Amino acid sequence: MSQLDREEPSHFGAGPAQMPTNVLKQAALDLLNYQNMGLGIGEISHRSKEAVALINETKENLIKLLEIPGTHDVFFLQGGGTTGFSSIATNLNQAYIARHGKVGKAGYLVTGSWSQKAYEEAKRLRIQSEVIFDARNFSQDGKFGIIPNEKEWSNKIESLKDDLSYVYLCENETVHGIEWGPELPKCLSDVEVVADLSSDILSRKIDVSRYGVIMAGAQKNIGLAGLTLYIIKKSLLSDIEKFNKEFAGKFEDNVHVPVTPIAFEFPTAVKNNSSYNTIPIFTLHVMNLVFRNLIAKGGIEQQQIENEEKAELLYRTLDSFPEFYNIPVDKSCRSKMNVVFTIKKDGLDDLFIEGAKKLKLTGLKGHRSVGGFRASIYNALSLEAVTKLADFVEDFAKKNM
């Protein structure tokens, strides 16, 4: 086995997550010598013709995979989801002011820790914000584990919609194993929907036209940490530019309107082809290799079939031992990317982890805030790896009941 080969891992960590081995091998070669330039991909200028071509190809591949309509633009920013919490709040606040001549209110659908953090950041920036619903208020144990029926909160959207600058949701909550879908709620049709798709981007088909902004950090399902992709309506970009030209400075006397740092201002990023400042070009290259790999295997349609098969297998195995395993997520919103579960008998958690490690099944420990176990079965995890985990889950239950 050469130094560029490895035994295929079965790593279920939530992020940074396992990546396709063939992608990493190509990235390793390109880090040393990219396109026979005699320089590695991380050594070239982000404004060189090679870098510009890479940025454009990455955008084109994403547009192809997601069938992004001409009404939307694609760009990339340094940072991850936490950076997005801030930049989305300020940019969308300004877009609403430009269009309506008044300050709007950001609405947050809180279904887990990441949407909660996004709301808290908007409040910290003094963006006028409101929780449309907190899912904990709809669960029997007061914990995250359910997405309430649309009928239970759509009236609030209706009453606020004329004042909502945007409505924010995290489509897949990695910590709590909760996922929206397969389609956005109908009541969000008349508002700007802003969605964090960091952990389920490219895992299933979506209708991009229904979103105002899509944000997706790379390190969970499509690449390495340090870069985030954005898909945004061109009309919103125009609104933000209008704010900067006509409204900036007019609201500060009585209403706080935070200014967006220039590196995170969306129109600036788009105008400069994601290179206003130095884009992490190696990280972008890895993302593009993931896109190429997904196109080669049949696109999102094929990947969605695989993901549904993997999730169905693992959930079915866990559900077959209800007296032993507990899944704290309602069946209506179980994540196909992050399967969370606990063992009902005390004293077996460490034994489960050790047994899994002996079979080279790693990354299964649950998030520190909730404990238990979490199997992140992103695109790069094969059906074979998930089958191996399901077999262990079944065997462990039978031996320890």
C-alpha positions as CSV (number, residue, x, y, z in Angstrom):
1,M,0.0,0.0,0.0
2,S,1.4,3.4,-1.0
3,Q,1.4,6.5,1.1
4,L,-1.5,7.8,-1.0
5,D,-3.6,4.7,-0.2
6,R,-5.6,3.9,2.9
7,E,-8.0,1.3,4.2
8,E,-11.5,2.8,3.6
9,P,-12.6,4.2,6.9
10,S,-16.0,3.9,8.6
11,H,-15.9,7.2,10.4
12,F,-19.2,8.6,11.6
13,G,-18.0,11.9,13.0
14,A,-20.3,14.9,12.5
15,G,-17.7,17.3,11.2
16,P,-15.0,17.6,10.1
17,A,-16.3,14.5,8.5
18,Q,-15.1,11.6,6.4
19,M,-14.5,12.4,2.8
20,P,-14.3,10.3,-0.4
21,T,-10.9,8.7,-0.5
22,N,-10.5,9.3,-4.3
23,V,-11.1,13.0,-3.7
24,L,-8.4,13.2,-1.0
25,K,-5.9,11.3,-3.1
26,Q,-6.4,13.8,-6.0
27,A,-6.2,16.7,-3.6
28,A,-3.0,15.4,-2.1
29,L,-1.4,15.2,-5.6
30,D,-2.7,18.7,-6.5
31,L,-1.3,20.2,-3.3
32,L,2.1,19.3,-4.5
33,N,1.7,20.0,-8.2
34,Y,-1.5,21.4,-9.7
35,Q,-2.0,21.0,-13.4
36,N,1.7,20.4,-14.0
37,M,2.4,24.0,-13.0
38,G,5.3,23.1,-10.7
39,L,3.3,24.7,-7.9
40,G,0.7,23.3,-5.5
41,I,-2.9,24.5,-5.6
42,G,-2.4,26.2,-2.3
43,E,0.6,28.2,-3.6
44,I,-1.0,29.9,-6.6
45,S,-2.5,33.4,-6.5
46,H,-6.2,33.6,-5.9
47,R,-6.4,36.1,-8.8
48,S,-4.4,33.9,-11.3
49,K,-6.2,32.5,-14.4
50,E,-6.0,29.0,-12.8
51,A,-7.7,30.1,-9.6
52,V,-10.4,32.1,-11.5
53,A,-11.0,29.0,-13.7
54,L,-11.3,26.9,-10.5
55,I,-13.8,29.3,-8.9
56,N,-15.9,29.4,-12.0
57,E,-15.9,25.6,-12.5
58,T,-16.9,25.1,-8.8
59,K,-19.8,27.4,-9.3
60,E,-20.8,25.7,-12.5
61,N,-20.7,22.3,-11.0
62,L,-22.9,23.4,-8.0
63,I,-25.3,25.1,-10.4
64,K,-25.5,21.8,-12.4
65,L,-26.0,19.6,-9.3
66,L,-28.7,21.7,-7.7
67,E,-30.2,23.0,-10.9
68,I,-29.9,26.6,-9.6
69,P,-32.1,29.0,-11.6
70,G,-30.8,32.2,-13.2
71,T,-32.6,34.2,-10.5
72,H,-29.8,33.2,-8.1
73,D,-26.1,33.8,-7.7
74,V,-23.4,31.6,-6.1
75,F,-20.4,32.7,-4.1
76,F,-18.0,31.5,-1.4
77,L,-16.9,33.1,1.8
78,Q,-14.2,32.3,4.4
79,G,-15.4,30.9,7.6
80,G,-18.3,28.5,8.5
81,G,-21.8,28.6,9.8
82,T,-21.1,30.9,12.7
83,T,-19.8,33.5,10.3
84,G,-23.0,33.0,8.3
85,F,-25.1,33.7,11.4
86,S,-23.7,37.2,11.5
87,S,-23.4,38.1,7.8
88,I,-26.9,36.8,7.0
89,A,-28.5,38.9,9.7
90,T,-26.8,42.2,8.7
91,N,-27.1,41.7,4.9
92,L,-30.7,40.7,4.9
93,N,-31.6,43.4,7.4
94,Q,-30.3,46.0,5.0
95,A,-32.0,44.4,2.0
96,Y,-35.3,44.7,3.7
97,I,-34.7,48.4,4.6
98,A,-33.8,49.2,1.0
99,R,-37.0,47.5,-0.4
100,H,-39.5,48.7,2.2
101,G,-38.0,51.9,3.7
102,K,-38.3,50.6,7.2
103,V,-36.5,48.2,9.5
104,G,-37.9,44.7,9.4
105,K,-37.9,41.8,11.8
106,A,-36.0,38.5,11.4
107,G,-38.0,35.4,12.3
108,Y,-36.3,32.2,13.5
109,L,-37.7,28.7,13.6
110,V,-35.7,27.1,16.5
111,T,-35.5,23.4,16.1
112,G,-32.1,22.7,17.7
113,S,-28.9,24.2,18.9
114,W,-27.7,25.7,15.6
115,S,-30.9,27.6,14.8
116,Q,-30.9,28.7,18.5
117,K,-27.3,30.0,18.0
118,A,-28.2,31.8,14.8
119,Y,-31.1,33.6,16.6
120,E,-28.8,34.5,19.6
121,E,-26.3,36.0,17.2
122,A,-28.9,38.2,15.5
123,K,-30.0,39.4,18.9
124,R,-26.5,40.1,19.9
125,L,-26.0,42.3,16.8
126,R,-29.2,44.1,17.8
127,I,-31.1,42.9,14.7
128,Q,-34.8,43.1,15.5
129,S,-35.6,39.4,15.8
130,E,-38.3,37.1,17.0
131,V,-38.6,33.3,17.6
132,I,-41.5,32.1,15.5
133,F,-41.5,28.9,17.5
134,D,-39.2,27.0,19.8
135,A,-39.6,23.3,19.2
136,R,-38.9,22.5,22.8
137,N,-42.3,24.1,23.7
138,F,-44.0,21.4,21.6
139,S,-42.3,18.3,23.0
140,Q,-43.3,16.3,26.1
141,D,-39.9,16.5,27.8
142,G,-39.1,20.1,26.9
143,K,-36.2,19.0,24.7
144,F,-35.4,19.3,21.0
145,G,-36.8,16.3,19.2
146,I,-39.7,17.4,17.1
147,I,-40.7,20.0,14.4
148,P,-44.3,21.2,15.2
149,N,-46.9,20.8,12.5
150,E,-47.1,23.8,10.3
151,K,-50.7,24.5,11.4
152,E,-49.4,25.2,14.9
153,W,-47.3,28.2,13.9
154,S,-48.3,29.3,10.4
155,N,-50.7,31.9,11.9
156,K,-47.7,33.7,13.4
157,I,-46.0,33.9,10.0
158,E,-49.2,35.2,8.5
159,S,-49.6,37.9,11.1
160,L,-45.9,39.0,10.8
161,K,-45.2,38.4,7.1
162,D,-45.4,42.1,6.0
163,D,-42.7,43.0,8.6
164,L,-40.4,39.9,8.2
165,S,-37.1,40.7,6.7
166,Y,-36.5,36.9,6.5
167,V,-37.4,33.6,8.1
168,Y,-34.4,31.5,9.2
169,L,-34.2,27.7,9.6
170,C,-31.5,25.1,10.0
171,E,-32.7,22.3,7.7
172,N,-30.6,19.6,9.5
173,E,-29.7,20.0,13.1
174,T,-26.6,17.8,13.5
175,V,-26.5,17.8,17.4
176,H,-30.1,16.7,17.8
177,G,-30.6,14.6,14.7
178,I,-33.6,16.6,13.3
179,E,-34.2,17.4,9.7
180,W,-36.8,19.4,7.8
181,G,-38.2,18.2,4.6
182,P,-38.7,17.0,2.1
183,E,-40.3,20.3,1.1
184,L,-40.4,23.7,2.8
185,P,-43.7,24.6,4.6
186,K,-46.3,26.3,2.4
187,C,-46.7,29.2,4.8
188,L,-43.1,30.4,4.0
189,S,-44.0,31.0,0.3
190,D,-44.5,34.7,0.8
191,V,-41.4,35.5,2.9
192,E,-37.6,35.4,2.2
193,V,-36.5,32.0,3.4
194,V,-32.9,31.8,4.7
195,A,-31.7,28.2,5.3
196,D,-28.6,26.6,6.8
197,L,-27.9,23.5,4.8
198,S,-24.4,22.9,6.1
199,S,-25.0,19.2,7.0
200,D,-27.4,18.0,4.3
201,I,-26.4,20.1,1.2
202,L,-26.4,17.9,-1.9
203,S,-27.8,14.9,0.0
204,R,-31.3,15.3,-1.6
205,K,-33.0,17.3,-4.2
206,I,-34.4,20.7,-3.3
207,D,-36.2,23.5,-5.1
208,V,-33.6,26.4,-4.9
209,S,-36.1,28.9,-6.3
210,R,-38.0,28.8,-2.9
211,Y,-35.0,30.1,-1.0
212,G,-33.8,33.7,-0.6
213,V,-30.4,32.5,0.8
214,I,-28.9,29.1,1.2
215,M,-25.8,28.8,3.4
216,A,-23.7,25.7,3.7
217,G,-20.4,25.2,5.5
218,A,-18.2,22.7,3.8
219,Q,-16.8,20.6,6.6
220,K,-19.8,18.3,7.1
221,N,-20.9,17.0,3.7
222,I,-18.9,18.6,0.9
223,G,-15.4,19.5,1.9
224,L,-12.9,20.9,4.5
225,A,-13.5,23.4,7.2
226,G,-12.8,27.1,6.4
227,L,-15.1,27.8,3.5
228,T,-18.9,28.3,3.1
229,L,-21.0,28.4,0.0
230,Y,-23.9,30.8,-0.5
231,I,-26.7,30.8,-3.0
232,I,-28.7,34.0,-3.0
233,K,-31.4,35.7,-5.0
234,K,-30.1,38.4,-7.3
235,S,-32.9,40.7,-6.2
236,L,-31.6,40.6,-2.6
237,L,-28.1,41.5,-3.9
238,S,-29.6,44.5,-5.6
239,D,-31.5,45.5,-2.5
240,I,-28.3,45.4,-0.4
241,E,-26.5,47.6,-2.9
242,K,-29.4,50.0,-2.9
243,F,-29.2,50.2,0.9
244,N,-25.5,51.1,0.7
245,K,-26.2,53.8,-1.9
246,E,-29.4,55.4,-0.5
247,F,-30.1,54.3,3.1
248,A,-26.8,53.9,4.9
249,G,-26.6,56.3,7.8
250,K,-30.3,57.4,7.7
251,F,-31.5,55.1,10.5
252,E,-28.8,55.3,13.1
253,D,-30.4,58.2,15.1
254,N,-33.2,56.0,16.4
255,V,-32.7,52.5,15.1
256,H,-29.6,50.4,15.3
257,V,-28.6,49.1,11.8
258,P,-25.3,47.1,12.1
259,V,-22.9,47.6,9.2
260,T,-21.7,44.5,7.5
261,P,-17.9,44.1,7.5
262,I,-16.7,44.5,3.9
263,A,-15.3,41.0,3.5
264,F,-18.7,39.6,4.4
265,E,-20.9,41.9,2.4
266,F,-22.7,39.7,-0.1
267,P,-22.7,42.1,-3.2
268,T,-18.9,42.7,-2.7
269,A,-18.3,39.0,-2.6
270,V,-20.3,38.4,-5.8
271,K,-18.8,41.3,-7.7
272,N,-15.3,40.1,-6.9
273,N,-16.0,36.5,-7.8
274,S,-15.5,35.4,-4.2
275,S,-12.0,36.9,-4.2
276,Y,-12.4,40.3,-2.6
277,N,-9.9,38.9,-0.1
278,T,-7.8,35.8,-0.4
279,I,-10.1,32.8,-0.9
280,P,-8.7,29.5,0.7
281,I,-8.2,28.0,-2.8
282,F,-7.1,24.6,-1.7
283,T,-10.3,24.2,0.4
284,L,-12.3,25.4,-2.7
285,H,-10.5,22.8,-4.8
286,V,-11.4,20.0,-2.5
287,M,-15.1,21.2,-2.6
288,N,-15.0,21.1,-6.4
289,L,-13.5,17.6,-6.4
290,V,-16.4,16.5,-4.3
291,F,-18.8,18.1,-6.8
292,R,-17.1,16.3,-9.7
293,N,-17.2,13.0,-7.8
294,L,-20.9,13.4,-7.1
295,I,-21.6,14.2,-10.8
296,A,-19.7,11.2,-11.9
297,K,-21.7,8.9,-9.7
298,G,-25.0,10.0,-11.0
299,G,-25.7,13.3,-9.3
300,I,-28.1,14.2,-6.4
301,E,-30.8,11.7,-7.6
302,Q,-28.5,8.7,-7.1
303,Q,-27.0,10.1,-3.9
304,Q,-30.5,10.6,-2.5
305,I,-31.4,7.0,-3.2
306,E,-28.2,5.8,-1.4
307,N,-28.8,8.2,1.6
308,E,-32.4,7.0,2.0
309,E,-31.3,3.4,1.9
310,K,-28.6,4.0,4.5
311,A,-30.9,5.9,6.9
312,E,-33.7,3.4,6.6
313,L,-31.4,0.5,7.4
314,L,-29.9,2.1,10.5
315,Y,-33.2,3.4,11.9
316,R,-34.9,0.0,11.2
317,T,-32.2,-1.8,13.1
318,L,-32.4,0.6,16.1
319,D,-36.2,0.5,16.1
320,S,-36.2,-3.3,16.2
321,F,-34.8,-3.1,19.8
322,P,-37.1,-0.6,21.4
323,E,-36.5,-2.0,24.9
324,F,-32.7,-1.4,24.4
325,Y,-32.2,1.7,22.2
326,N,-34.0,5.0,22.4
327,I,-34.2,7.5,19.5
328,P,-35.2,10.9,21.0
329,V,-36.5,12.3,17.7
330,D,-40.0,12.1,16.4
331,K,-40.3,9.8,13.3
332,S,-41.7,12.7,11.3
333,C,-38.4,14.6,11.4
334,R,-35.6,12.1,11.8
335,S,-32.4,13.2,10.1
336,K,-31.0,11.1,7.3
337,M,-27.6,12.6,7.9
338,N,-27.2,12.4,11.7
339,V,-28.8,9.4,13.5
340,V,-28.8,10.1,17.3
341,F,-29.7,7.4,19.9
342,T,-29.1,6.3,23.4
343,I,-28.9,3.0,25.3
344,K,-31.6,2.6,27.9
345,K,-29.5,0.5,30.3
346,D,-26.9,2.3,32.4
347,G,-23.2,1.6,32.2
348,L,-23.0,0.4,28.6
349,D,-22.0,3.6,26.7
350,D,-18.2,3.0,27.0
351,L,-18.6,-0.6,26.2
352,F,-20.5,0.3,23.0
353,I,-17.8,2.8,21.9
354,E,-15.0,0.3,22.6
355,G,-16.8,-2.5,20.8
356,A,-17.3,-0.2,17.8
357,K,-13.7,0.8,17.7
358,K,-12.6,-2.8,17.6
359,L,-14.5,-3.0,14.3
360,K,-13.0,0.3,13.2
361,L,-16.3,2.1,13.5
362,T,-15.3,5.5,14.8
363,G,-16.8,8.9,15.5
364,L,-19.9,7.6,17.2
365,K,-19.9,9.5,20.4
366,G,-22.8,11.9,20.8
367,H,-22.4,15.7,21.0
368,R,-21.1,16.7,24.5
369,S,-24.3,18.7,25.1
370,V,-26.6,15.7,24.7
371,G,-24.5,12.6,25.2
372,G,-25.4,9.2,23.8
373,F,-24.4,8.3,20.3
374,R,-24.5,9.9,16.9
375,A,-23.9,8.3,13.6
376,S,-23.3,10.9,10.9
377,I,-24.0,9.1,7.6
378,Y,-23.1,11.8,5.1
379,N,-22.7,11.3,1.4
380,A,-19.2,9.9,1.8
381,L,-20.3,7.1,4.1
382,S,-20.9,4.0,2.0
383,L,-23.8,1.6,2.4
384,E,-21.3,-1.0,3.3
385,A,-20.0,1.1,6.2
386,V,-23.6,1.7,7.5
387,T,-24.4,-2.0,7.1
388,K,-21.4,-2.8,9.2
389,L,-22.6,-0.4,11.9
390,A,-26.2,-1.7,11.8
391,D,-24.9,-5.3,12.2
392,F,-22.9,-4.1,15.3
393,V,-25.9,-2.3,16.7
394,E,-27.9,-5.5,16.4
395,D,-25.2,-7.7,17.8
396,F,-24.5,-5.4,20.8
397,A,-28.2,-5.3,21.8
398,K,-28.6,-9.0,21.6
399,K,-25.5,-9.6,23.8
400,N,-26.3,-6.9,26.4
401,M,-30.1,-6.9,26.8
